[in-house]
Amino acid sequence: TANMTLQNGDVLTVLVIPDWKAQIRVGIAGEVRRPGVYSMFEGDRLSDLIERAGGFTPKAFLRGAIFTRQSVAAEQRRSLNQMADRMERELLESMQNTAGSDASASSFNQEYQRRRQLINNLRQVDIMGRVITKVDTPANIKGTQYDYELKNGDYLRIPETPLTVNVMGAVST
């Protein structure tokens, strides 16, 4: 009965909802009780997201948590592209400086191709936008520097506790 057809001359008034806040969408995955994408309010924090997701499972490896943010990924991409641009300029300068020298054309070409491939690889690196964080129970991170205010597109992944040990570096066997 509330779905009425408007007639010519009707007036529709939409009132502002007091204390209305814009909503954002953030994701949480891995070892949480209710993983998924959540609609949160602007001003909500990481601890609020963890609470909405029901907290962690017993298998959660909190020290391995990965928190990503789209704006950080965009800034990282910008920085990487600037580095690639600078490397490209330096490569062109070195080509101009060695064009008249007696250097072996073959070795010069190999070095040029190697640097060109490196620059291309830099431009194609997958950027995560990872933000350093320390994840803990909501009660333990509320009010800390790691209880970030959420932004649209933020994503938190909590991995399972690893069953292996990785050893890297100079290790004596």
PAKOL-769376 format. One record per residue: residue in one letter; z, x, y of N, C-alpha, C, CB in turn. Coordinates in Angstrom, 3 decimals. Each point is the difference from the previous one (the first is absolute). Last residue first. Glycine has a CB too. Layout:
<nodes>
  res       n.w       n.u       n.v      ca.w      ca.u      ca.v       c.w       c.u       c.v      cb.w      cb.u      cb.v
    a         Z         X         Y         Z         X         Y         Z         X         Y         Z         X         Y
...
</nodes>
This chain:
<nodes>
  res       n.w       n.u       n.v      ca.w      ca.u      ca.v       c.w       c.u       c.v      cb.w      cb.u      cb.v
    t     8.259    75.109   -25.857     0.067    -0.747    -1.269     0.856     0.686    -1.016    -2.231    -0.889     0.446
    s     1.914     0.447     5.239     0.056     0.940    -1.115     0.138    -0.782    -1.297     1.038     1.786     1.465
    v    -3.301    -3.174     3.418     1.032    -0.329    -0.976    -0.089     1.011    -1.136    -0.070    -2.479     0.605
    a    -1.944     1.081     4.510     0.189     1.202    -0.811     1.183    -0.232    -0.929    -0.955     1.497     1.826
    g    -1.501    -5.934    -0.276     0.341     1.230     0.689     0.125     1.170    -0.952     1.152    -1.344     1.715
    m    -0.078    -3.901    -3.004    -1.125     0.655     0.658     0.505     1.272     0.657    -1.179    -2.213     0.389
    v     2.528    -2.094    -4.070     0.404     1.298     0.504    -1.227     0.659     0.596     1.863     0.224    -1.716
    n     0.090    -5.438     0.060    -1.114     0.842     0.431     0.559     1.291     0.555    -1.443    -2.011     0.502
    v     3.209    -1.984    -4.137     0.379     0.926     1.063    -1.227     0.843     0.319     2.455     0.057    -0.736
    t    -1.602    -5.357    -1.503    -0.419     1.395    -0.158     0.511     0.814     1.175    -2.055    -0.702    -1.285
    l     2.453    -4.042     0.840     0.566     0.459    -1.262    -0.362     1.462    -0.271    -0.125    -2.348    -0.878
    p     0.806    -0.901     5.621    -0.886     0.769    -0.889     0.744     0.465    -1.249    -1.331     0.750     1.993
    t     2.168    -5.281     0.972     0.603     1.314    -0.206    -0.858     0.773    -0.994     2.332    -0.896     0.486
    e    -4.830    -2.746     2.390     0.945     0.025    -1.112     0.560     1.419    -0.127    -1.244    -1.878    -1.210
    p    -0.564     0.104     6.053    -0.439     0.360    -1.352     1.133    -0.099    -1.016    -1.703     1.509     1.010
    i     0.430    -4.024     3.784     1.139     0.623    -0.665    -0.429     0.337    -1.430     1.698    -1.281     1.445
    r    -4.101     0.079     3.638    -0.155     0.076    -1.452     1.175     0.775    -0.570    -2.528    -0.104     0.175
    l     0.780    -2.674     4.636     1.024     0.814    -0.659    -0.223    -0.064    -1.499     1.661    -0.420     1.868
    y    -4.375    -0.649     3.193     0.028    -0.142    -1.457     1.032     0.967    -0.572    -2.442    -0.706    -0.047
    d     0.180    -1.908     4.965     0.879     0.989    -0.635     0.070    -0.269    -1.497     1.353     0.237     2.124
    g    -3.728    -3.004     1.214    -0.717     0.881    -0.911     0.858     1.075    -0.644    -1.971    -0.432     1.364
    n     3.642    -1.640     3.189    -0.994    -0.660    -0.838    -0.730     1.035    -0.859    -0.277    -1.828     1.728
    k     5.147     3.135    -0.309    -1.234    -0.283     0.731    -0.982    -0.632    -0.979     0.381     1.935     1.631
    l     5.418    -1.002    -1.256    -1.262    -0.189    -0.716    -1.148    -0.318     0.956     1.290    -0.799    -1.987
    e     3.234     3.863     2.721    -0.495    -1.327     0.351    -1.382    -0.126    -0.630     1.334    -0.097     2.202
    y     2.273     3.454    -4.435    -1.089    -0.178     0.958    -0.267    -1.465     0.298    -0.995     2.116    -0.817
    d     4.819     0.970    -1.140    -0.175    -1.452    -0.061    -1.049    -0.392     1.042     2.411    -0.364    -0.794
    y    -0.695     4.850     0.263    -1.024    -0.329    -0.993    -0.229    -1.500    -0.158     0.608     2.085    -1.171
    q     2.777     0.015     4.001    -1.316     0.333     0.551    -1.133    -0.370    -0.966     1.065     1.863     1.297
    t     3.452    -4.731    -1.631    -0.323     1.427    -0.040    -1.393     0.215     0.601     1.457     0.332    -2.066
    g     0.666    -4.705     1.421     0.528     0.730     1.139    -0.277     1.495    -0.017     1.728    -1.710     0.096
    k    -2.022    -0.608    -4.703     0.096    -0.786     1.251     0.632     0.847     1.099     0.202    -2.150    -1.320
    i    -0.678     3.545    -3.335    -0.941     0.498     1.019     0.040    -0.796     1.300    -1.445     0.772    -1.848
    n     4.305    -1.693    -2.059     0.148     1.424     0.318    -0.986     0.508     1.051     0.824     0.300    -2.302
    a    -0.840    -4.843     0.612     1.302     0.236     0.635     0.148     1.457     0.437     0.990    -1.833    -1.397
    p    -4.880     0.491    -1.086     0.009    -0.482     1.386     1.320     0.283     0.724    -1.596    -1.772    -0.701
    t     0.252     5.119    -3.155     0.291    -1.427     0.032     0.037    -0.454     1.462     1.315     0.136    -2.188
    d    -4.241     3.944     1.852     1.263    -0.254    -0.683     0.217    -1.508     0.008     0.985     2.272     0.677
    v    -4.734     1.997     0.904     0.215    -1.385    -0.421     1.309    -0.083    -0.770    -2.495    -0.435    -0.099
    k    -0.085     3.638     3.867     1.042     0.104    -1.016     0.343    -1.440    -0.355     0.938     2.266     0.865
    t    -5.563     0.270     1.478     1.101    -0.956     0.019     0.993     0.323    -1.101    -1.514    -1.758     0.946
    i    -3.496     3.162     1.817     1.168     0.534    -0.706     1.145    -0.988     0.140    -0.738     2.392     0.411
    v    -4.476    -3.711    -0.470     1.088     0.210     0.947     1.196     0.500    -0.800    -0.850    -1.817     1.600
    r    -4.900     1.430    -2.315     1.365     0.064    -0.525     0.997     0.346     1.097    -0.908     0.682    -2.227
    g    -4.136    -1.617     1.785     0.855    -0.456     1.095     1.461     0.005    -0.406    -1.870    -1.400     0.856
    m    -2.471     2.633    -3.333     0.981    -1.024    -0.375     0.738    -0.590     1.197     0.264     1.173    -2.159
    i    -5.366     1.194     1.190     1.204     0.071     0.826     0.926    -1.151    -0.367    -1.283     1.109     1.881
    d    -2.999     1.885    -4.171     0.641    -1.313     0.039     1.340     0.139     0.728    -1.140    -0.719    -2.176
    v    -3.352     3.852     2.893     1.334    -0.055    -0.584     0.579    -1.399     0.160     0.346     2.447     0.490
    q    -4.674    -0.622     1.165     0.067    -1.019    -1.047     1.368    -0.124    -0.654    -2.382     0.423    -0.395
    r     1.131     2.801     3.857    -0.368    -1.312     0.550     0.140    -1.121    -1.032    -1.573     1.159     1.556
    l     2.295     3.372    -2.829     1.039    -0.431     0.941    -0.285    -1.398     0.535     0.396     2.390     0.629
    n    -3.666    -0.346    -3.338     1.159    -0.429    -0.790     1.129    -0.483     0.902    -0.633     1.630    -1.795
    n    -3.153     0.280     3.836    -0.327    -1.319    -0.572     1.165    -0.545    -0.811    -2.422     0.632    -0.073
    i     2.835     3.738     1.710     0.032    -0.958     1.117    -0.300    -1.410    -0.504    -0.719     1.814     1.606
    l     0.304     1.667    -4.712     1.403    -0.171     0.379     0.135    -1.031     1.122     0.473     2.379    -0.683
    q    -4.795    -1.075    -0.587     0.608    -0.849    -1.034     1.471    -0.266     0.328    -1.599     0.930    -1.725
    r    -0.705     2.066     4.489    -0.539    -1.342     0.216     0.627    -0.970    -1.014    -2.188     0.972     0.891
    r     3.120     3.621    -1.395     0.706    -0.586     1.153    -0.455    -1.427     0.271     0.237     2.283     0.980
    r    -2.472     0.062    -4.381     1.409    -0.159    -0.380     0.785    -0.653     1.134    -0.159     2.021    -1.501
    q    -4.339    -0.848     2.292     0.092    -1.160    -0.895     1.447    -0.272    -0.403    -2.307     0.495    -0.851
    y     1.432     3.382     3.422    -0.288    -1.196     0.795     0.169    -1.249    -0.863    -1.604     1.311     1.453
    e     1.904     2.817    -3.599     1.188    -0.233     0.825    -0.179    -1.261     0.844     0.460     2.482     0.065
    q    -4.156    -1.084    -2.571     1.079    -0.430    -0.899     1.264    -0.333     0.784    -0.964     1.424    -1.824
    n    -2.683     0.409     4.184    -0.289    -1.370    -0.415     1.098    -0.538    -0.921    -2.461     0.471     0.215
    f     2.681     4.039     1.067     0.233    -0.846     1.163    -0.196    -1.467    -0.378    -0.746     1.860     1.538
    s    -0.345     1.375    -4.717     1.459    -0.132     0.119     0.371    -0.878     1.190     0.287     2.263    -1.048
    s    -4.895    -1.413     0.435     0.536    -0.703    -1.160     1.511    -0.200     0.122    -1.837     0.969    -1.404
    a    -0.543     1.628     4.587    -0.272    -1.438     0.177     0.611    -0.806    -1.132    -2.129     0.542     1.204
    s     3.970     4.212     0.668    -0.805    -0.554    -1.083    -0.147    -1.506     0.178     0.777     1.828    -1.548
    a     0.014     1.239     5.860     0.756    -0.498    -1.147    -0.941    -0.628    -1.013     2.005    -0.389     1.459
    d    -2.793     2.527     3.029    -0.676     0.413    -1.230     0.732    -0.490    -1.243    -0.860     2.006     1.200
    s     0.731    -4.523     3.854     0.547     1.164    -0.701    -0.772     0.281    -1.276     2.249    -0.494     0.956
    g    -2.782    -3.232     2.310    -0.774     1.202     0.274     0.487     1.217    -0.757    -0.467    -0.928     2.212
    a     2.606    -3.364    -2.671    -1.437    -0.255    -0.171    -0.815     1.260     0.206     0.345    -2.340     0.763
    t     4.553     1.529    -0.291    -0.521     0.836    -1.091    -1.499    -0.174    -0.194     2.219    -0.151    -1.104
    n     0.240    -2.280     4.485     0.383     1.404     0.166    -0.599     0.904    -1.070     2.102    -0.776     1.051
    q    -2.707    -3.967    -1.212    -0.716     0.544     1.153     0.291     1.489     0.170     0.092    -2.251     1.107
    m     2.242    -0.088    -4.446    -1.424     0.053    -0.356    -0.795     0.635     1.134     0.250    -2.055    -1.448
    s     4.287     1.190     2.175    -0.168     1.165    -0.880    -1.448     0.131    -0.446     2.370    -0.240    -0.782
    e    -1.223    -3.511     3.378     0.119     1.226     0.787    -0.221     1.236    -0.866     1.595    -1.167     1.538
    l    -1.445    -2.999    -3.679    -1.230     0.130     0.785     0.018     1.266     0.851    -0.213    -2.495     0.043
    l     4.102     1.455    -2.428    -1.074     0.349    -0.937    -1.314     0.191     0.746     1.157    -1.282    -1.830
    e     2.568    -0.290     4.233     0.169     1.412    -0.336    -1.097     0.474    -0.956     2.479    -0.238     0.332
    r    -2.350    -4.348     0.728    -0.375     0.782     1.184     0.091     1.501    -0.285     0.811    -1.869     1.481
    e     0.729    -1.001    -4.822    -1.458    -0.105     0.122    -0.506     0.807     1.200     0.082    -2.287    -1.062
    m     4.549     1.845     0.396    -0.568     0.899    -1.006    -1.530     0.005     0.072     1.995    -0.417    -1.483
    r     0.303    -2.632     4.220     0.240     1.367     0.468    -0.610     1.019    -0.971     2.128    -0.763     1.134
    d    -2.258    -3.753    -2.389    -0.885     0.229     1.147     0.140     1.429     0.512     0.170    -2.429     0.618
    a     2.789     1.027    -3.977    -1.348     0.172    -0.546    -1.006     0.264     1.113     0.590    -1.504    -1.919
    m     3.792     0.460     3.194    -0.025     1.300    -0.656    -1.395     0.287    -0.558     2.448    -0.229    -0.566
    q    -1.720    -3.995     2.380     0.003     1.001     1.062    -0.059     1.406    -0.582     1.302    -1.563     1.463
    n    -0.826    -2.010    -4.456    -1.357     0.033     0.557    -0.103     1.016     1.139    -0.305    -2.414    -0.638
    l     4.539     1.647    -1.217    -0.849     0.680    -0.980    -1.440     0.090     0.494     1.488    -0.818    -1.844
    s     1.594    -1.618     4.439     0.333     1.427     0.020    -0.889     0.781    -0.954     2.362    -0.568     0.590
    r    -2.765    -4.142    -0.572    -0.455     0.551     1.274     0.232     1.514     0.051     0.492    -2.206     1.123
    r     1.271    -0.140    -4.790    -1.466     0.078    -0.094    -0.581     0.621     1.262    -0.030    -2.022    -1.494
    q     4.621     1.109     1.455    -0.301     1.117    -0.894    -1.512     0.187    -0.143     2.153    -0.417    -1.240
    e    -0.684    -3.302     3.654     0.285     1.230     0.746    -0.296     1.236    -0.853     1.765    -1.218     1.321
    a    -2.155    -2.992    -3.382    -1.041     0.135     1.027     0.204     1.281     0.808    -0.203    -2.508     0.131
    a     3.492     1.352    -3.298    -1.242     0.399    -0.675    -1.117     0.215     1.013     0.695    -1.277    -2.050
    v     3.303    -0.466     3.631     0.190     1.413    -0.335    -1.253     0.526    -0.698     2.511    -0.329    -0.206
    s    -2.301    -4.239     1.157    -0.172     0.750     1.253     0.177     1.501    -0.232     0.826    -1.992     1.297
    q    -0.109    -1.033    -4.965    -1.404     0.088     0.399    -0.202     0.816     1.272    -0.361    -2.199    -1.076
    r     4.318     2.968    -2.583    -0.215    -0.821     1.201    -1.430     0.230     0.479     2.471     0.120     0.657
    t     1.217     0.699    -5.296    -1.213     0.288     0.768    -0.155    -0.995     1.140    -1.087     0.958    -2.049
    f     4.730     1.307    -1.884    -0.117    -1.008     1.059    -1.208     0.372     0.838     2.517    -0.457     0.046
    i    -0.161     1.647    -5.119    -1.089     0.308     0.922    -0.131    -1.166     0.971    -1.218     1.424    -1.736
    a     5.159     0.861    -2.004    -0.584    -1.112     0.754    -1.081     0.495     0.962     2.175    -1.248    -0.183
    g     0.919     3.630    -3.028    -1.456     0.087    -0.075    -0.712    -1.089     0.788     0.278     1.028    -2.216
    r     4.511    -0.690     1.727    -0.421     1.237     0.663    -1.514     0.177    -0.036     2.187     1.024    -0.615
    l    -0.084    -4.718    -1.653    -0.003    -0.166     1.458    -0.452     1.260     0.730     1.835    -1.653    -0.251
    f    -2.570    -0.682    -4.556     0.193     1.398     0.415    -0.123     0.033     1.517    -0.927     0.944    -2.205
    a     1.994    -5.037    -1.752    -0.521     0.451     1.296     0.375     1.454     0.275     0.154    -2.351     0.852
    k     0.976    -0.803    -4.664    -0.885     1.145    -0.209    -0.518     0.609     1.301    -0.646    -1.021    -2.156
    p     3.465    -2.976     1.874     0.763     1.168    -0.471    -0.872     1.252    -0.190     1.563    -1.590    -1.124
    t    -3.115    -1.917     4.822     0.263    -0.112    -1.429     0.807     1.226    -0.426    -2.142    -1.345    -0.396
    f     2.333    -0.709     5.529    -0.685     0.882    -0.938     0.338    -0.320    -1.447     0.010     1.756     1.743
    g    -0.070    -5.389     2.569     0.615     1.293    -0.335    -0.794     0.730    -1.075     2.241    -0.931     0.606
    g    -3.512    -3.341     1.467     1.030    -0.109    -1.033     0.664     1.303    -0.382    -1.247    -1.899    -0.824
    a    -2.110     0.691     4.351    -0.602     0.320    -1.295     1.041     0.030    -1.115    -1.761     1.312     1.187
    r     3.058    -2.054     3.312    -0.895    -1.104    -0.369    -0.616     0.224    -1.370    -0.488    -0.390     2.415
    e     3.163     3.869    -0.602     0.816    -1.170    -0.351    -0.878    -1.159    -0.459     1.741     0.724     1.657
    i    -3.901     3.078    -0.006     0.600     0.302    -1.306     0.873    -1.166    -0.457    -0.034     2.474     0.523
    l    -1.793    -2.754     3.796    -1.042    -0.114    -1.024     0.570     0.232    -1.394    -1.702     0.765     1.669
    d     4.518    -0.080     2.014    -0.279    -1.432    -0.155    -1.053    -0.226    -1.081     0.582    -0.384     2.419
    s     0.439     4.808    -1.125     1.091    -0.561    -0.810    -0.207    -1.499    -0.229     1.570     1.747     0.914
    l    -4.539     0.504     1.988    -0.237     0.370    -1.395     1.081    -0.579    -0.910    -1.134     2.107     0.763
    r     0.523    -4.809     3.738     0.090     1.418    -0.335    -0.225     0.219    -1.498     1.593     0.346     1.919
    d    -2.900    -4.106     2.429     0.635     0.214    -1.298    -0.118     1.475    -0.372    -0.526    -2.379    -0.725
    g    -1.580     0.706     4.622     1.403     0.384     0.189     0.742     0.159    -1.312    -0.036    -1.181     2.165
    e    -4.018    -2.121    -1.998     0.069     1.213     0.808     1.469     0.291     0.273    -2.280    -0.439     1.065
    f     1.446    -2.287    -5.440    -0.030    -0.176     1.442    -0.017     1.348     0.693     1.213    -2.175    -0.223
    m    -3.406     0.989    -4.738     1.275     0.336     0.633    -0.148    -0.263     1.493     0.562     1.760    -1.773
    s    -3.032    -2.634    -3.328    -0.108    -0.299     1.426     1.390     0.217     0.583    -1.920    -1.695    -0.317
    y    -0.121     4.124    -4.270     0.941    -0.903     0.659    -0.387    -0.221     1.463     1.816     0.780    -1.555
    v    -3.707     0.967    -3.674    -0.256     0.063     1.438     0.868    -1.076     0.644    -2.409     0.869    -0.305
    g     3.828     1.620    -4.421    -1.033    -0.866     0.554    -0.213     0.265     1.481     0.576    -1.724    -1.699
    p     3.381     2.240    -2.748    -1.038     0.688     0.777    -1.000    -1.000     0.562     0.272     2.044    -1.430
    r     4.766    -2.318    -0.468    -1.077    -0.934     0.351    -1.054     0.712     0.855     1.623    -1.949    -0.097
    r     2.000     4.483    -1.850     0.087    -1.227    -0.805    -1.130    -0.992     0.284     2.459     0.316    -0.037
    v    -3.159     5.018     0.410     0.822    -0.968     0.730    -0.054    -1.303    -0.788    -0.449     1.104     2.282
    e    -2.027     3.501    -2.919     1.267    -0.363    -0.628     0.928    -0.777     0.930    -0.228     2.016    -1.412
    g    -4.974    -2.031     2.545     0.697     0.925    -0.885     1.290    -0.597    -0.513    -1.006     1.903     1.227
    a    -1.193    -3.172     3.668    -0.450     0.032    -1.393     0.860     0.959    -0.809    -2.344    -0.550     0.722
    i     1.344    -2.302     4.376     0.966     0.808    -0.746    -0.381    -0.097    -1.472     1.871    -0.386     1.720
    g    -3.980    -0.836     3.715     0.001    -0.013    -1.457     1.085     0.888    -0.576    -2.430    -0.453     0.052
    v     1.134    -2.750     4.715     0.331     1.314    -0.544     0.067    -0.106    -1.517     1.280     0.637     2.099
    r    -2.758    -3.483     2.809    -0.086     0.047    -1.465     0.219     1.426    -0.452    -1.591    -1.962    -0.057
    i     3.231    -1.276     4.570    -0.799     1.119    -0.479    -0.010    -0.045    -1.515     0.563     1.408     2.036
    q     0.512    -5.017     2.471     0.214     0.495    -1.348    -0.948     1.148    -0.302     0.768    -2.269    -0.717
    a     1.722     0.198     5.450    -1.241     0.214    -0.746     0.335     0.554    -1.381    -1.291     0.414     2.147
    k     4.742    -3.587     0.462    -0.414     1.394    -0.070    -1.291     0.074    -0.802     2.403     0.817     0.165
    w     0.919    -4.628     2.785    -1.051     0.259    -0.980    -0.395     1.466     0.071    -0.835    -2.380     0.173
    d     4.246    -0.338     2.401     0.300     1.206    -0.777    -1.034     0.273    -1.088     2.403    -0.393     0.460
    p    -3.007    -4.402     1.237     0.942     0.951     0.603     0.281     1.154    -0.969     1.044    -1.868     1.356
    i    -5.638    -0.915    -1.075     1.195     0.052    -0.849     0.956     1.018     0.619    -1.316    -0.635    -2.116
    v    -2.457    -2.442     4.709     0.347     1.353    -0.432     1.272    -0.075    -0.835    -1.086     1.035     2.059
    l    -2.462    -5.189    -1.676     1.155     0.619     0.641     0.238     1.392    -0.575     1.017    -2.269     0.398
    v    -5.302    -1.281     0.275     0.575     0.954    -0.953     1.112     0.732     0.723    -2.195     0.274    -1.284
    t    -0.798    -5.147     1.843     0.883     0.983     0.624     0.588     0.871    -1.106     0.545    -1.566     1.947
    l    -4.898    -2.040    -0.937     0.753     0.703    -1.041     0.816     1.085     0.689    -1.770    -0.476    -1.795
    v    -0.974    -4.426     3.099     0.590     1.261     0.474     0.829     0.580    -1.138     0.053    -0.798     2.433
    d    -4.531    -2.937    -1.808     1.301     0.359    -0.578     0.464     1.333     0.573    -0.545    -1.258    -2.126
    g    -3.795    -0.670     3.090     1.078    -0.323     0.933     1.380     0.295    -0.565    -1.460    -1.742     0.956
    n    -2.374     0.816    -4.378    -0.292     0.439     1.347     1.130    -0.436     0.933    -2.486    -0.125    -0.458
    q     3.957     0.693    -4.522    -0.975    -0.821     0.710    -0.221     0.597     1.384     0.698    -2.082    -1.284
    l     1.194     3.869    -3.896     0.132    -0.042     1.462    -1.152    -0.795     0.603     1.187     2.230    -0.009
    t     1.219    -2.778    -4.893    -1.244     0.428     0.633     0.174    -0.132     1.503    -1.398    -0.708    -2.009
    m     5.470     1.639    -1.617    -0.728    -0.984     0.783    -1.286     0.601     0.551     2.157    -1.131     0.589
    n     1.976     1.948    -4.126    -1.324     0.603     0.166    -0.894    -1.009     0.707     0.279     1.440    -2.087
    a     4.206    -2.418     0.676     0.043     0.872     1.169    -1.357     0.637     0.286     2.403     0.444    -0.482
    t    -1.532    -3.248    -3.316     0.000    -0.818     1.199     0.000     0.861     1.261     1.202    -1.791    -1.262
</nodes>
